[in-house]
């Protein structure tokens, strides 16, 4: 009888622990759900107001859903009928023209730097790496005046080429850091074996390192694309012609001078965010894998 009672008591304790565990999980899930709703409230406001007419925006609450799906604000965001204001359509094209080569060149440059600093140790390598990283901590505002003067001497001020060059140079420190950490996890014996087979510095990079660099390029590509696409200060400072301004500056110009067209601005914000959103949707899992790929060595 004592054994039966002990078994029953043990089963009751297990059942009690299981019940408490289920309730604790439910409480955690409920809390996470509330945080998610709180986080998505601004997104709901932006999306809902983008489908409203201007009359609805001015006469209804921001929390009220739109009466219907009106795409007039979306069309106006691309080519709005505002005096002295253009749509973000040309800005989207300019951002693509500027962002793609900036991402590609800065990624390749950072890959080469990371390879040389991690696999080809030379005198002063740590000092060179420290100077490269120092560029990450210089605020944009501190270099605007010399940057403008430098681009003027190159006859690149006010051009997409000058804006792309700025993002390339400013992206080299972070791309070098990411690739250096990533390549540190690759066994150096692979490079040494390539050297024994007759491959030099370039040959070892092209035949051994580069084929293993896909996760690193995904991480760097998404990072650079997001930062360059969303950057505003360089775009508004280094371009003085609306025909060459990036989409972030064009979005700011949607504010207008005489009337606040909130539905048009909301639609423009969504259109501007779509490219980076798609990048994370389709490449997000590769981004996480790439970040973790260089976290362990050996």
C-alpha positions in Angstrom: 0.0 0.0 0.0 2.8 2.3 0.8 4.3 1.8 -2.7 1.0 2.5 -4.3 0.6 5.7 -2.3 4.1 6.8 -3.2 3.5 6.2 -6.9 0.3 8.1 -6.8 1.9 11.0 -5.0 4.8 11.1 -7.5 2.3 11.1 -10.4 0.3 13.9 -8.8 3.5 15.9 -8.4 4.5 15.3 -12.0 1.0 16.4 -13.1 1.2 19.5 -11.0 4.6 20.4 -12.5 3.2 19.8 -16.0 0.2 22.0 -15.3 2.4 24.8 -14.0 4.7 24.5 -17.0 1.8 24.7 -19.4 0.5 27.8 -17.7 4.0 29.4 -17.6 4.4 28.8 -21.3 0.9 30.3 -22.0 1.8 33.3 -20.0 5.1 33.8 -22.0 3.3 33.3 -25.3 0.6 35.8 -24.2 3.3 38.4 -23.2 5.1 37.9 -26.5 1.8 38.3 -28.4 1.1 41.6 -26.7 4.6 42.8 -27.5 4.1 41.8 -31.1 0.9 43.7 -31.3 2.5 46.7 -29.7 5.4 46.6 -32.2 3.1 46.2 -35.2 0.8 49.1 -34.3 2.8 51.7 -36.3 3.0 49.3 -39.2 -0.8 49.0 -39.2 -1.2 52.8 -39.1 1.1 53.2 -42.1 -0.6 50.5 -44.1 -4.1 51.5 -43.3 -3.6 55.2 -44.0 -1.8 54.5 -47.3 -5.1 53.0 -48.6 -7.3 56.0 -47.4 -8.3 59.0 -49.5 -7.1 62.4 -48.3 -10.6 63.1 -47.1 -10.6 60.0 -44.9 -7.2 60.9 -43.5 -8.4 64.3 -42.5 -11.8 63.2 -41.1 -11.2 59.8 -39.5 -9.0 58.4 -36.7 -5.6 56.9 -37.7 -6.8 53.7 -36.0 -9.9 53.4 -38.2 -9.5 51.0 -41.1 -9.9 52.4 -44.6 -13.4 52.3 -46.2 -11.9 50.6 -49.2 -8.6 49.8 -50.9 -7.8 53.1 -52.7 -4.5 53.0 -54.5 -4.6 56.7 -55.4 -2.0 57.6 -52.7 0.3 54.9 -54.0 0.1 56.3 -57.5 0.6 59.8 -56.2 3.6 58.7 -54.2 5.3 57.7 -57.5 4.3 60.8 -59.4 2.4 63.2 -57.1 0.7 66.2 -58.6 2.4 68.6 -56.2 3.9 71.9 -57.2 7.7 71.8 -56.9 7.7 68.2 -55.9 8.4 65.0 -57.8 7.5 61.4 -57.0 9.8 58.8 -55.6 9.9 56.9 -58.8 13.1 58.5 -60.1 14.5 58.2 -56.6 14.0 54.5 -56.7 15.9 54.2 -60.0 18.7 56.4 -58.6 18.9 54.3 -55.5 19.2 51.1 -57.5 21.9 52.5 -59.8 23.8 53.8 -56.8 23.3 50.9 -54.3 24.0 47.9 -56.5 27.6 48.8 -57.6 28.4 50.2 -54.1 27.3 46.9 -52.5 29.2 44.7 -55.0 32.5 46.7 -54.9 32.6 47.2 -51.1 31.8 43.5 -50.6 34.6 42.3 -52.9 37.0 44.9 -51.5 36.2 43.8 -47.9 36.6 40.2 -48.9 40.1 40.8 -50.3 41.1 42.8 -47.2 39.7 40.1 -44.8 41.6 37.4 -46.7 44.9 39.3 -46.6 44.5 40.2 -42.9 43.5 36.8 -41.8 45.6 34.4 -44.0 48.6 36.4 -45.0 50.1 37.8 -41.8 52.6 40.6 -42.5 54.4 43.1 -40.3 51.9 45.8 -39.2 48.8 43.8 -40.1 47.1 44.4 -36.8 47.9 48.2 -37.0 46.4 48.3 -40.5 43.3 46.5 -39.3 43.0 48.9 -36.4 43.1 51.9 -38.7 40.5 50.3 -40.9 38.2 49.8 -38.0 38.7 53.3 -36.8 36.8 54.4 -39.9 33.7 52.8 -38.5 33.6 55.1 -35.5 33.9 58.4 -37.4 30.5 60.2 -37.4 29.2 61.2 -40.8 28.8 64.8 -39.7 32.5 65.1 -38.9 33.6 64.5 -42.4 30.9 66.2 -44.5 32.9 69.4 -45.3 36.2 67.7 -46.4 34.1 65.0 -48.2 32.3 67.7 -50.2 35.6 69.4 -51.0 37.2 66.1 -52.1 34.3 65.2 -54.4 34.3 68.6 -55.9 38.0 68.2 -56.8 37.2 64.9 -58.5 34.2 66.6 -60.2 31.9 64.0 -58.6 29.9 66.2 -56.3 26.2 66.1 -57.1 26.5 62.8 -59.0 25.4 59.3 -58.3 29.0 58.1 -58.9 30.2 60.4 -56.1 27.5 59.1 -53.8 28.3 55.5 -54.6 32.0 56.1 -54.1 31.3 57.6 -50.6 29.3 54.5 -49.6 32.0 52.2 -51.0 34.7 53.8 -48.9 32.6 54.1 -45.8 31.6 50.4 -46.1 35.1 49.0 -46.3 35.7 48.9 -42.5 32.6 46.9 -41.7 33.0 44.6 -44.7 36.6 44.0 -43.8 35.7 43.2 -40.2 33.0 40.7 -41.2 35.2 38.9 -43.7 38.2 38.8 -41.5 36.2 37.1 -38.7 34.6 34.8 -41.3 38.0 33.7 -42.9 39.5 33.2 -39.5 37.3 30.1 -39.1 38.6 28.6 -42.4 41.7 26.4 -41.7 44.9 28.0 -42.8 46.1 24.6 -44.0 43.9 24.9 -47.0 45.7 28.0 -48.2 49.1 26.4 -47.4 48.1 23.4 -49.4 47.2 25.6 -52.4 50.6 27.3 -52.1 52.3 23.9 -52.2 50.4 23.2 -55.4 51.7 26.4 -56.9 48.9 28.8 -56.3 50.0 32.3 -55.2 48.1 34.9 -53.1 45.6 35.5 -55.9 45.3 31.9 -56.9 44.6 30.7 -53.3 42.0 33.4 -52.9 40.2 32.5 -56.2 40.4 28.7 -55.9 40.1 28.1 -52.2 38.7 31.1 -50.3 36.3 32.6 -52.7 34.2 29.4 -53.2 33.8 29.2 -49.4 32.7 32.8 -49.1 29.1 32.6 -50.2 27.6 32.9 -46.6 30.0 35.8 -45.9 28.9 37.6 -49.1 25.3 37.2 -48.2 25.8 38.7 -44.8 27.8 41.6 -46.1 25.5 42.1 -49.1 22.3 42.4 -46.9 24.1 44.6 -44.4 25.5 47.0 -47.0 22.3 47.0 -49.1 20.1 47.9 -46.1 22.5 50.6 -44.8 23.1 52.2 -48.2 19.4 52.1 -49.3 18.2 53.6 -46.0 20.9 56.3 -45.7 19.7 59.9 -45.8 22.5 62.3 -44.7 24.9 61.6 -47.5 22.0 61.6 -50.0 20.7 65.0 -49.1 24.2 66.5 -48.7 26.1 65.2 -51.7 23.3 65.6 -54.3 21.8 69.0 -55.1 19.7 68.0 -58.1 16.4 66.1 -57.6 17.1 64.1 -60.8 20.0 62.3 -59.0 18.8 62.1 -55.5 18.2 58.7 -53.8 14.8 57.5 -52.8 15.2 58.5 -49.1 15.6 62.2 -50.1 12.7 61.9 -52.6 10.5 60.5 -49.8 11.4 63.4 -47.6 10.4 65.7 -50.4 6.9 64.2 -50.4 6.1 66.3 -47.3 5.2 69.1 -49.6 5.2 72.8 -48.9 1.5 73.7 -48.5 -0.4 70.6 -47.5 0.4 67.5 -45.5 -0.6 64.5 -47.6 -0.2 61.9 -45.0 -1.7 59.1 -47.1 0.8 59.8 -49.9 3.7 59.9 -47.4 2.6 56.6 -45.9 2.4 54.9 -49.3 5.8 56.3 -50.2 7.3 55.0 -47.0 6.0 51.5 -47.8 7.3 51.6 -51.3 10.7 52.7 -50.1 10.8 49.9 -47.5 9.8 47.1 -49.9 13.3 46.4 -51.4 15.0 45.9 -48.0 11.9 43.9 -46.7 12.2 41.5 -49.7 15.9 41.1 -49.1 15.3 39.9 -45.6 12.4 37.8 -46.5 14.2 35.8 -49.2 17.8 35.9 -47.8 17.1 36.2 -44.0 17.9 32.6 -43.3 21.1 32.8 -45.2 21.9 36.0 -43.3 21.7 34.1 -40.0 23.7 31.2 -41.3 26.4 33.5 -42.5 26.6 35.3 -39.1 27.0 32.0 -37.3 29.4 30.5 -39.9 32.3 32.4 -38.5 31.4 32.2 -34.9 33.2 29.0 -34.2 36.8 28.2 -35.1 38.1 24.7 -35.7 
